Amino acid sequence: MTKSNIRYTRYFAETIQRMREDGLLLVTAHNDGKPNVMTIGWGTIGSIWGRPIFLALVRPSRHSHSLIEEVSEFTVNVPPRELASALSHCGTVSGRDHDKFGEAKLTVTPSRMVKPPIVEECVIHYECRVVHKNDLVPESLTQAIRDDFYEQGDFHRVYFGEIVAAYADEDADIRLRHKPAAGPLPLAG
């Protein structure tokens, strides 16, 4: 499938919808190029400092956290609905102990501008370079958010990734609307 350049805002609504439904796939890589993939359920796209930005939240306990720290780049990949089981898998096992690409039958494809690859089976791709990172300040969060999401601590680091390339499959509109046959629901990422 041909992947064409897009404006980073072209599929904003679809990207956010897929993130809320099953999650997105965030790909990082070691300095040697070995990739890791994880499911993310929190993030957004916007304009900060006059630059297109993808905000991604990653907990320090996650393997991907150390890789973003190492390389300062990542890709965000928007999957079609038929990848729900792969998203569930990538959100429940660690890349420290598993080859998530192989186990989830996902194809590693070189990206255009950054070291971490993209996931070929996904329909929209954002390549990002970290321009800023911030740790959440526990005291600044409402008690309800701390109670609901941080019972064990492990507060997220927020990565501000400048989107240096955005592209999508030519049939992205159709593939994002397609609803696969009912199956097991994935775990939230």
Contact map, one row per residue, 1 for C-alpha under 8 A:
111000000000000000000000000000000000000000000000000000000000000000000000000000000000000000000000000000000000000000000000000000000000000000000000000000000000000000000000110000000000000000000
111100000000000000000000000000000000000000000000000000000000000000000000000000000000000000000000000000000000000000000000000000000000000000000000000000000000000000000000110000000000000000000
111110000000000000000000000000000000000000000000000000000000000000000000000000000000000000000000000000000000000000000000000000000000000000000000000000000000000000000011110000000000000000000
011111000000000000000000000000000000000000000000000000000000000000000000000000000000000000000000000000000000000000000000000000000000000000000000000000000000000000000011110000000000000000000
001111100000000000000000000000000000000000000000000000000000000000000000000000000000000000000000000000000000000000000000000000000000000000000000000000000000000000001111000000000000000000000
000111110100000000000000000000000000000000000000000000000000000000000000000000000000000000000000000000000000000000000000000000000000000000000000000000000000000000000111000000000000000000000
000011111100000000000000000000000000000000000000000000000000000000000000000000000000000000000000000000000000000000000000000000000000000000000000000000000000000000000110000000000000000000000
000001111111000000000000000000000000000000000000000100000000000000000000000000000000000000000000000000000000000000000000000001000000000000000000000000000000000000101100000000000000000000000
000000111111000000000000000000000000000000001000000000000000000000000000000000000000000000000000000000000000000000000000000000000000000000000000000000000000000000000000000000000000000000000
000001111111000000000000000000000000000000000000000000000000000000000000000000000000000000000000000000000000000000000000000000000000000000000000000000000000000000000000000000000000000000000
000000011111111000000000000000000000000000000000000000000000000000000000000000000000000000000000000000000000000000000000000100000000000000000000000000000000000000000000000000000000000000000
000000011111111100000000000000000000000000001000000000000000000000000000000000000000000000000000000000000000000000000000000000000000000000000000000000000000000000000000000000000000000000000
000000000011111110000000000000000000000000000000000000000000000000000000000000000000000000000000000000000000000000000000000000000000000000000000000000000000000000000000000000000000000000000
000000000011111111000000000000000000000000000000000000000000000000000000000000000000000000000000000000000000000000000000000000000000000000000000000000000000000000000000000000010000000000000
000000000011111111100000000000000000000000000000000000000000000000000000000001000000000000000000000000000000000000000000000000000000000000000000000000000000000000000000000000000000000000000
000000000001111111110000000000000000000000010000000000000000000000000000000000000000000000000000000000000000000000000000000000000000000000000000000000000000000000000000000000000000000000000
000000000000111111111000000000000000000000000000000000000000000000000000000000000000000000000000000000000000000000000000000000000000000000000000000000000000000000000000000000000000000000000
000000000000011111111111000000000000000000000000000000000000000000000000000001100000000000000000000000000000000000000000000000000000000000000000000000000000000000000000000000000000000000000
000000000000001111111111000000000000000111000000000000000000000000000000000001000000000000000000000000000000000000000000000000000000000000000000000000000000000000000000000000000000000000000
000000000000000111111110000000000000000011000000000000000000000000000000000000000000000000000000000000000000000000000000000000000000000000000000000000000000000000000000000000000000000000000
000000000000000011111110000000000000000000000000000000000000000000000000000000000000000000000000000000000000000000000000000000000000000000000000000000000000000000000000000000000000000000000
000000000000000001111111000000000000000010000000000000000000000000000000000000001001001100000000000000000000000000000000000000000000000000000000000000000000000000000000000000000000000001111
000000000000000001111111100000000000001110000000000000000000000000000000000000000000001000000000000000000000000000000000000000000000000000000000000000000000000000000000000000000000000000011
000000000000000001100111110000000000001110000000000000000000000000000000000111100000001000000000000000000000000000000000000000000000000000000000000000000000000000000000000000000000000000000
000000000000000000000011111000000000111100000000000000000000000000000000000111100000001000000000000000000000000000000010000000000000000000000000000000000000000000000000000000000000000000000
000000000000000000000001111100000000111100000000000000000000000000000000011110000000000000000000000000000000000000000000000000000000000000000000000000000000000000000000000000000000000000000
000000000000000000000000111110000011110000000000000000000000000100000000011110000000000000000000000000000000000000011110000000000000000000000000000000000000000000000000000000000000000000000
000000000000000000000000011111000011100000000000000000000000000100110010111000000000000000000000000000000000000000011000000000000000000000000000000000000000000000000000000000000000000000000
000000000000000000000000001111111111000000000000000000000000000000110010010000000000000000000000000000000000000000111000000000000000000000000000000000000000000000000000000000000000000000000
000000000000000000000000000111111110000000000000000000000000000000100110000000000000000000000000000000000000000000000000000000000000000000000000000000000000000000000000000000000000000000000
000000000000000000000000000011111100000000000000000000000000000000000110000000000000000000000000000000000000000000000000000000000000000000000000000000000000000000000000000000000000000000000
000000000000000000000000000011111100000000000000000000000000000000000000000000000000000000000000000000000000000000000000000000000000000000000000000000000000000000000000000000000000000000000
000000000000000000000000000011111110000000000000000000000000000000000000000000000000000000000000000000000000000000110000000000000000000000000000000000000000000000000000000000000000000000000
000000000000000000000000000011111111000000000000000000000000000000000000000000000000000000000000000000000000000000000000000000000000000000000000000000000000000000000000000000000000000000000
000000000000000000000000001111001111100000000000000000000000000000000000000000000000000000000000000000000000000000011000000000000000000000000000000000000000000000000000000000000000000000000
000000000000000000000000001110000111110000000000000000000000000100000000000000000000000000000010001110000000000000000000000000000000000000000000000000000000000000000000000000000000000000000
000000000000000000000000111100000011111000000000000000000000000100000000000000000000000001000010000110000000000000000000000000000000000000000000000000000000000000000000000000000000000000000
000000000000000000000000111000000001111100000000000000000000000100000000000000000000001001100010000000000000000000000000000000000000000000000000000000000000000000000000000000000000000000000
000000000000000000000011110000000000111110000000000000000000000000000000000000000000001101100000000000000000000000000000000000000000000000000000000000000000000000000000000000000000000000001
000000000000000000100011110000000000011111100000000000011100000000000000000000000000000000100000000000000000000000000000000000000000000000000000000000000000000000000000000000000000000000001
000000000000000000110111000000000000001111100000000000000000000000000000000000000000000000000000000000000000000000000000000000000000000000000000000000000000000000000000000000000000000000011
000000000000000000110000000000000000000111110000000000011000000000000000000000000000000000000000000000000000000000000000000000000000000000000000000000000000000000000000000000000000000000000
000000000000000000000000000000000000000111111000000001111000000000000000000000000000000000000000000000000000000000000000000000000000000000000000000000000000000000000000000000000000000000000
000000000000000100000000000000000000000001111100000001110000000000000000000000000000000000000000000000000000000000000000000000000000000000000000000000000000000000000000000000000000000000000
000000001001000000000000000000000000000000111110000111100000000000000000000000000000000000000000000000000000000000000000000000000000000000000000000000000000000000000000000000000000000000000
000000000000000000000000000000000000000000011111000111100000000000000000000000000000000000000000000000000000000000000000000000000000000000000000000000000000000000000000000000000000000000000
000000000000000000000000000000000000000000001111111110000000000000000000000000000000000000000000000000000000000000000000000000000000000000000000000000000000000000000000000000000000000000000
000000000000000000000000000000000000000000000111111110000000000000000000000000000000000000000000000000000000000000000000000000000000000000000000000000000000000000000000000000000000000000000
000000000000000000000000000000000000000000000011111000000000000000000000000000000000000000000000000000000000000000000000000000000000000000000000000000000000000000000000000000000000000000000
000000000000000000000000000000000000000000000011111100000000000000000000000000000000000000000000000000000000000000000000000000000000000000000000000000000000000000000000000000000000000000000
000000000000000000000000000000000000000000000011111110000000000000000000000000000000000000000000000000000000000000000000000000000000000000000000000000000000000001100000000000000000000000000
000000010000000000000000000000000000000000001111011111000000000000000000000000000000000000000000000000000000000000000000000000000000000000000000000000000000000001100000000000000000000000000
000000000000000000000000000000000000000000001111001111100000000000000000000000000000000000000000000000000000000000000000000000010000000000000000000000000000000111100000000000000000000000000
000000000000000000000000000000000000000000111100000111110000000000000000000000000000000000000000000000000000000000000000000000010000000000000000000000000000000111100000000000000000000000000
000000000000000000000000000000000000000000111100000011111000000000000000000000000000000000000000000000000000000000000000000000000000000000000000000000000000011110000000000000000000000000000
000000000000000000000000000000000000000101110000000001111100000000000000000000000000000000000000000000000000000000000000000000000000000000000000000000000000011110000000000000000000000000000
000000000000000000000000000000000000000101100000000000111110000000000000000000000000000000000000000000000000000000000000000000000000000000000000000000000001111000000000000000000000000000000
000000000000000000000000000000000000000100000000000000011111010110000000000000000000000000000000000000000000000000000000000000000000000000000000000000000001111000000000000000000000000000000
000000000000000000000000000000000000000000000000000000001111110010000000000000000000000000000000000000000000000000000000000000000000000000000000000000000111100000000000000000000000000000000
000000000000000000000000000000000000000000000000000000000111111011000000000000000000000000000000000000000000000000000000000000000000000000000000000000000111100000000000000000000000000000000
000000000000000000000000000000000000000000000000000000000011111010000000000000000000000000000000000000000000000000000000000000000000000000000000000000000100000000000000000000000000000000000
000000000000000000000000000000000000000000000000000000000111111111000000000000000000000000000100000000000000000000000000000000000000000000000000000000000000000000000000000000000000000000000
000000000000000000000000000000000000000000000000000000000001111111100000000000000000000000000111000000000000000000000000000000000000000000000000000000000000000000000000000000000000000000000
000000000000000000000000001100000001110000000000000000000100011111110000000000000000000000000010000000000000000000000000000000000000000000000000000000000000000000000000000000000000000000000
000000000000000000000000000000000000000000000000000000000111111111111000000000000000000000000000000000000000000000000000000000000000000000000000000000000000000000000000000000000000000000000
000000000000000000000000000000000000000000000000000000000001011111111100000000000000000000000000000000000000000000000000000000000000000000000000000000000000000000000000000000000000000000000
000000000000000000000000000111000000000000000000000000000000001111111111000000000000000000000000000000000000000000000000000000000000000000000000000000000000000000000000000000000000000000000
000000000000000000000000000110000000000000000000000000000000000111111111110000000000000000000000000000000000000000000000000000000000000000000000000000000000000000000000000000000000000000000
000000000000000000000000000000000000000000000000000000000000000011111111000000000000000000000000000000000000000000000000000000000000000000000000000000000000000000000000000000000000000000000
000000000000000000000000000001100000000000000000000000000000000001111111000000000000000000000000000000000000000000000000000000000000000000000000000000000000000000000000000000000000000000000
000000000000000000000000000111100000000000000000000000000000000000111111100000000000000000000000000000000000000000100000000000000000000000000000000000000000000000000000000000000000000000000
000000000000000000000000000000000000000000000000000000000000000000111111110000000000000000000000000000000000000000000000000000001100000000000000000000000000000000000000000000000000000000000
000000000000000000000000000100000000000000000000000000000000000000010011111000000000000000000000000000000000000001110000000000111100000000000000000000000000000010000000000000000000000000000
000000000000000000000000011110000000000000000000000000000000000000010001111100000000000000000000000000000000000001110000000000111100000000000000000000000000000010000000000000000000000000000
000000000000000000000000011100000000000000000000000000000000000000000000111110000000000000000000000000000000000001011100000011110000000000000000000000000000000000000000000000000000000000000
000000000000000000000001111000000000000000000000000000000000000000000000011111000000000000000000000000000000000000000100000011110000000000000000000000000000000000000000000000000000000000000
000000000000000000000001111000000000000000000000000000000000000000000000001111100000000000000000000000000000000000000110011111000000000000000000000000000000000000000000000000000000000000000
000000000000001001100001100000000000000000000000000000000000000000000000000111110000000000000000000000000000000000000000011110000000000000000000000000000000000000000000000000000000000000000
000000000000000001000001100000000000000000000000000000000000000000000000000011111110000000000000000000000000000000000000111100000000000000000000000000000000000000000000000000010000000000000
000000000000000000000000000000000000000000000000000000000000000000000000000001111111000000000000000000000000000000000000111000000000000000000000000000000000000000000000000000110100000000000
000000000000000000000100000000000000000000000000000000000000000000000000000000111111000000000000000000000000000000000000000000000000000000000000000000000000000000000000000000010111000000000
000000000000000000000000000000000000000000000000000000000000000000000000000000111111100000000000000000000000000000000000000000000000000000000000000000000000000000000000000000000011000000000
000000000000000000000000000000000000000000000000000000000000000000000000000000111111111000000000000000000000000000000000000000000000000000000000000000000000000000000000000000000000000000000
000000000000000000000100000000000000000000000000000000000000000000000000000000011111111100000000000000000000000000000000000000000000000000000000000000000000000000000000000000000000000011000
000000000000000000000000000000000000000000000000000000000000000000000000000000000111111110000000000000010000000000000000000000000000000000000000000000000000000000000000000000000000000111000
000000000000000000000000000000000000000000000000000000000000000000000000000000000011111111000000000000011100000000000000000000000000000000000000000000000000000000000000000000000000000000000
000000000000000000000111100000000000011000000000000000000000000000000000000000000011111111100000000000000000000000000000000000000000000000000000000000000000000000000000000000000000000001001
000000000000000000000100000000000000001000000000000000000000000000000000000000000001111111110000000000000000000000000000000000000000000000000000000000000000000000000000000000000000000001111
000000000000000000000000000000000000000000000000000000000000000000000000000000000000111111111000000100010000000000000000000000000000000000000000000000000000000000000000000000000000000001000
000000000000000000000000000000000000111000000000000000000000000000000000000000000000011111111100000100010000000000000000000000000000000000000000000000000000000000000000000000000000000000000
000000000000000000000000000000000000011100000000000000000000000000000000000000000000001111111000000000000000000000000000000000000000000000000000000000000000000000000000000000000000000000111
000000000000000000000000000000000000000000000000000000000000000000000000000000000000000111111100000000000000000000000000000000000000000000000000000000000000000000000000000000000000000000101
000000000000000000000000000000000000000000000000000000000000000000000000000000000000000011111110110100000000000000000000000000000000000000000000000000000000000000000000000000000000000000000
000000000000000000000000000000000000000000000000000000000000011000000000000000000000000001011111110100000000000000000000000000000000000000000000000000000000000000000000000000000000000000000
000000000000000000000000000000000001110000000000000000000000001100000000000000000000000000001111111100000000000000000000000000000000000000000000000000000000000000000000000000000000000000000
000000000000000000000000000000000000000000000000000000000000001000000000000000000000000000000111110000000000000000000000000000000000000000000000000000000000000000000000000000000000000000000
000000000000000000000000000000000000000000000000000000000000000000000000000000000000000000001111111000000000000000000000000000000000000000000000000000000000000000000000000000000000000000000
000000000000000000000000000000000000000000000000000000000000000000000000000000000000000000001111111100100000000000000000000000000000000000000000000000000000000000000000000000000000000000000
000000000000000000000000000000000001000000000000000000000000000000000000000000000000000000000010111111100000000000000000000000000000000000000000000000000000000000000000000000000000000000000
000000000000000000000000000000000001100000000000000000000000000000000000000000000000000011001110011111110000000000000000000000000000000000000000000000000000000000000000000000000000000000000
000000000000000000000000000000000001100000000000000000000000000000000000000000000000000000000000001111111111000000000000000000000000000000000000000000000000000000000000000000000000000000000
000000000000000000000000000000000000000000000000000000000000000000000000000000000000000000000000001111111110000000000000000000000000000000000000000000000000000000000000000000000000000000000
000000000000000000000000000000000000000000000000000000000000000000000000000000000000000000000000011111111100000000000000000000000000000000000000000000000000000000000000000000000000000000000
000000000000000000000000000000000000000000000000000000000000000000000000000000000000110011000000000111111100000000000000000000000000000000000000000000000000000000000000000000000000000000000
000000000000000000000000000000000000000000000000000000000000000000000000000000000000010000000000000011111110000000000000000000000000000000000000000000000000000000000000000000000000000000000
000000000000000000000000000000000000000000000000000000000000000000000000000000000000010000000000000011111111000000000011100000000000000000000000000000000000000000000000000000000000000000000
000000000000000000000000000000000000000000000000000000000000000000000000000000000000000000000000000011001111100000000011100000000000000000000000000000000000000000000000000000000000000000000
000000000000000000000000000000000000000000000000000000000000000000000000000000000000000000000000000010000111110000001111000000000000000000000000000000000000000000000000000000000000000000000
000000000000000000000000000000000000000000000000000000000000000000000000000000000000000000000000000000000011111000001111000000000000000000000000000000000000000000000000000000000000000000000
000000000000000000000000000000000000000000000000000000000000000000000000000000000000000000000000000000000001111100111100000000000000000000000000000000000000000000000000000000000000000000000
000000000000000000000000000000000000000000000000000000000000000000000000000000000000000000000000000000000000111111111100000000100000000000000000000000000000000000000000000000000000000000000
000000000000000000000000000000000000000000000000000000000000000000000000000000000000000000000000000000000000011111000000000000100000000000000000000000000000000000001000000000000000000000000
000000000000000000000000000000000000000000000000000000000000000000000000000000000000000000000000000000000000001111100000000000100000000000000000000000000000000000011000000000000000000000000
000000000000000000000000000000000000000000000000000000000000000000000000111000000000000000000000000000000000001111111000000000111000000000000000000000000000000000000000000000000000000000000
000000000000000000000000000010001000000000000000000000000000000000000010110000000000000000000000000000000000011011111000000000000000000000000000000000000000000000000000000000000000000000000
000000000000000000000000001110001010000000000000000000000000000000000000111000000000000000000000000000000000011001111100000000000000000000000000000000000000000000000000000000000000000000000
000000000000000000000000001110000010000000000000000000000000000000000000001000000000000000000000000000000001111001111110000000000000000000000000000000000000000000000000000000000000000000000
000000000000000000000000001000000000000000000000000000000000000000000000001110000000000000000000000000000001111000011111000010000000000000000000000000000000000000000000000000000000000000000
000000000000000000000000101000000000000000000000000000000000000000000000000010000000000000000000000000000111100000001111110000000000000000000000000000000000000000000000000000000000000000000
000000000000000000000000000000000000000000000000000000000000000000000000000000000000000000000000000000000111100000000111111000000000000000000000000000000000000000000000000000000000000000000
000000000000000000000000000000000000000000000000000000000000000000000000000000110000000000000000000000000110000000000011111000000000000000000000000000000000000000000000000000000000000000000
000000000000000000000000000000000000000000000000000000000000000000000000000011110000000000000000000000000000000000000011111110000000000000000000000000000000000000000000000000000000000000000
000000000000000000000000000000000000000000000000000000000000000000000000000011110000000000000000000000000000000000000001111110000000000000000000000000000000000000000001100100110000000000000
000000000010000000000000000000000000000000000000000000000000000000000000000011100000000000000000000000000000000000000000011111000000000000000000000000000000000000000111100100000000000000000
000000000000000000000000000000000000000000000000000000000000000000000000001111000000000000000000000000000000000000000100011111100000000000000000000000000000000000001111000000000000000000000
000000010000000000000000000000000000000000000000000000000000000000000000001110000000000000000000000000000000000000000000000111110000000000000000000000000000000000111110000000000000000000000
000000000000000000000000000000000000000000000000000000000000000000000000111100000000000000000000000000000000001111000000000011111000000000000000000000000000000000111100000000000000000000000
000000000000000000000000000000000000000000000000000011000000000000000000111100000000000000000000000000000000000001000000000001111100000000000000000000000000000011111000000000000000000000000
000000000000000000000000000000000000000000000000000000000000000000000001110000000000000000000000000000000000000001000000000000111110000000000000000000000000000011110000000000000000000000000
000000000000000000000000000000000000000000000000000000000000000000000001110000000000000000000000000000000000000000000000000000011111100000000000000000000000001111000000000000000000000000000
000000000000000000000000000000000000000000000000000000000000000000000000000000000000000000000000000000000000000000000000000000001111100000000000000000000000001111000000000000000000000000000
000000000000000000000000000000000000000000000000000000000000000000000000000000000000000000000000000000000000000000000000000000000111110000000000000000000000001110000000000000000000000000000
000000000000000000000000000000000000000000000000000000000000000000000000000000000000000000000000000000000000000000000000000000000111111000000000000000000000111100000000000000000000000000000
000000000000000000000000000000000000000000000000000000000000000000000000000000000000000000000000000000000000000000000000000000000001111100000000000000000000111000000000000000000000000000000
000000000000000000000000000000000000000000000000000000000000000000000000000000000000000000000000000000000000000000000000000000000000111110000000000000000011110000000000000000000000000000000
000000000000000000000000000000000000000000000000000000000000000000000000000000000000000000000000000000000000000000000000000000000000011111010000000000000011110000000000000000000000000000000
000000000000000000000000000000000000000000000000000000000000000000000000000000000000000000000000000000000000000000000000000000000000001111111000000000000000000000000000000000000000000000000
000000000000000000000000000000000000000000000000000000000000000000000000000000000000000000000000000000000000000000000000000000000000000111111000010000000010000000000000000000000000000000000
000000000000000000000000000000000000000000000000000000000000000000000000000000000000000000000000000000000000000000000000000000000000000011111100000000000000000000000000000000000000000000000
000000000000000000000000000000000000000000000000000000000000000000000000000000000000000000000000000000000000000000000000000000000000000111111100000000000000000000000000000000000000000000000
000000000000000000000000000000000000000000000000000000000000000000000000000000000000000000000000000000000000000000000000000000000000000011111110110000000000000000000000000000000000000000000
000000000000000000000000000000000000000000000000000000000000000000000000000000000000000000000000000000000000000000000000000000000000000000111111110000000000000000000000000000000000000000000
000000000000000000000000000000000000000000000000000000000000000000000000000000000000000000000000000000000000000000000000000000000000000000001111111000000000000000000000000000000000000000000
000000000000000000000000000000000000000000000000000000000000000000000000000000000000000000000000000000000000000000000000000000000000000000000111111100000000000000000000000000000000000000000
000000000000000000000000000000000000000000000000000000000000000000000000000000000000000000000000000000000000000000000000000000000000000000001111111111000000000000000000000000000000000000000
000000000000000000000000000000000000000000000000000000000000000000000000000000000000000000000000000000000000000000000000000000000000000001001111111111100000000000000000000000000000000000000
000000000000000000000000000000000000000000000000000000000000000000000000000000000000000000000000000000000000000000000000000000000000000000000011111111100000000000000000000000000000000000000
000000000000000000000000000000000000000000000000000000000000000000000000000000000000000000000000000000000000000000000000000000000000000000000001111111100000000000000000000000000000000000000
000000000000000000000000000000000000000000000000000000000000000000000000000000000000000000000000000000000000000000000000000000000000000000000000111111100000000000000000000000000000000000000
000000000000000000000000000000000000000000000000000000000000000000000000000000000000000000000000000000000000000000000000000000000000000000000000111111111110000000000000000000000000000000000
000000000000000000000000000000000000000000000000000000000000000000000000000000000000000000000000000000000000000000000000000000000000000000000000011111111000000000000000000000000000000000000
000000000000000000000000000000000000000000000000000000000000000000000000000000000000000000000000000000000000000000000000000000000000000000000000000001111100000000000000000000000000000000000
000000000000000000000000000000000000000000000000000000000000000000000000000000000000000000000000000000000000000000000000000000000000000000000000000001111110000000000000000000000000000000000
000000000000000000000000000000000000000000000000000000000011100000000000000000000000000000000000000000000000000000000000000000000000000000000000000001011111000000000000000000000000000000000
000000000000000000000000000000000000000000000000000000000011000000000000000000000000000000000000000000000000000000000000000000000000001101000000000001001111100000000000000000000000000000000
000000000000000000000000000000000000000000000000000000001111000000000000000000000000000000000000000000000000000000000000000000000000001100000000000000000111110000000000000000000000000000000
000000000000000000000000000000000000000000000000000000001111000000000000000000000000000000000000000000000000000000000000000000000000111100000000000000000011111000000000000000000000000000000
000000000000000000000000000000000000000000000000000000111100000000000000000000000000000000000000000000000000000000000000000000000000111100000000000000000001111100000000000000000000000000000
000000000000000000000000000000000000000000000000000000111100000000000000000000000000000000000000000000000000000000000000000000000111110000000000000000000000111110000000000000000000000000000
000000000000000000000000000000000000000000000000000011110000000000000000000000000000000000000000000000000000000000000000000000000111100000000000000000000000011111000000000000000000000000000
000000000000000000000000000000000000000000000000000011110000000000000000110000000000000000000000000000000000000000000000000000011111000000000000000000000000001111100000000000000000000000000
000000000000000000000000000000000000000000000000001111000000000000000000000000000000000000000000000000000000000000000000000000011110000000000000000000000000000111110000000000000000000000000
000000010000000000000000000000000000000000000000001111000000000000000000000000000000000000000000000000000000000000000000000001111000000000000000000000000000000011111100000000000000000000000
000000000000000000000000000000000000000000000000000000000000000000000000000000000000000000000000000000000000000010000000000001111000000000000000000000000000000001111100000000000000000000000
000010010000000000000000000000000000000000000000000000000000000000000000000000000000000000000000000000000000000110000000000011110000000000000000000000000000000000111110000000000000000000000
000011110000000000000000000000000000000000000000000000000000000000000000000000000000000000000000000000000000000000000000000111100000000000000000000000000000000000111111000000000000000000000
001111100000000000000000000000000000000000000000000000000000000000000000000000000000000000000000000000000000000000000000000111000000000000000000000000000000000000001111100000000000000000000
001111000000000000000000000000000000000000000000000000000000000000000000000000000000000000000000000000000000000000000000001110000000000000000000000000000000000000000111110100000000000000000
111100000000000000000000000000000000000000000000000000000000000000000000000000000000000000000000000000000000000000000000001100000000000000000000000000000000000000000011111100000000000000000
111100000000000000000000000000000000000000000000000000000000000000000000000000000000000000000000000000000000000000000000000000000000000000000000000000000000000000000001111100000000000000000
000000000000000000000000000000000000000000000000000000000000000000000000000000000000000000000000000000000000000000000000000000000000000000000000000000000000000000000000111111100000000000000
000000000000000000000000000000000000000000000000000000000000000000000000000000000000000000000000000000000000000000000000001100000000000000000000000000000000000000000001111111110000000000000
000000000000000000000000000000000000000000000000000000000000000000000000000000000000000000000000000000000000000000000000000000000000000000000000000000000000000000000000001111111000000000000
000000000000000000000000000000000000000000000000000000000000000000000000000000000000000000000000000000000000000000000000000000000000000000000000000000000000000000000000001111111100000000000
000000000000000000000000000000000000000000000000000000000000000000000000000000010000000000000000000000000000000000000000001000000000000000000000000000000000000000000000001111111100000000000
000000000000010000000000000000000000000000000000000000000000000000000000000000111000000000000000000000000000000000000000001000000000000000000000000000000000000000000000000111111100000000000
000000000000000000000000000000000000000000000000000000000000000000000000000000000000000000000000000000000000000000000000000000000000000000000000000000000000000000000000000011111110000000000
000000000000000000000000000000000000000000000000000000000000000000000000000000011000000000000000000000000000000000000000000000000000000000000000000000000000000000000000000001111111000000000
000000000000000000000000000000000000000000000000000000000000000000000000000000001100000000000000000000000000000000000000000000000000000000000000000000000000000000000000000000001111100000000
000000000000000000000000000000000000000000000000000000000000000000000000000000001100000000000000000000000000000000000000000000000000000000000000000000000000000000000000000000000111110000000
000000000000000000000000000000000000000000000000000000000000000000000000000000000000000000000000000000000000000000000000000000000000000000000000000000000000000000000000000000000011111000000
000000000000000000000000000000000000000000000000000000000000000000000000000000000000000000000000000000000000000000000000000000000000000000000000000000000000000000000000000000000001111100000
000000000000000000000000000000000000000000000000000000000000000000000000000000000000000000000000000000000000000000000000000000000000000000000000000000000000000000000000000000000000111110000
000000000000000000000000000000000000000000000000000000000000000000000000000000000000100000000000000000000000000000000000000000000000000000000000000000000000000000000000000000000000011111000
000000000000000000000000000000000000000000000000000000000000000000000000000000000001100000000000000000000000000000000000000000000000000000000000000000000000000000000000000000000000001111100
000000000000000000000100000000000000000000000000000000000000000000000000000000000001101110000000000000000000000000000000000000000000000000000000000000000000000000000000000000000000000111110
000000000000000000000100000000000000000000000000000000000000000000000000000000000000000100110000000000000000000000000000000000000000000000000000000000000000000000000000000000000000000011111
000000000000000000000110000000000000000010000000000000000000000000000000000000000000000100100000000000000000000000000000000000000000000000000000000000000000000000000000000000000000000001111
000000000000000000000110000000000000001110000000000000000000000000000000000000000000001100110000000000000000000000000000000000000000000000000000000000000000000000000000000000000000000000111
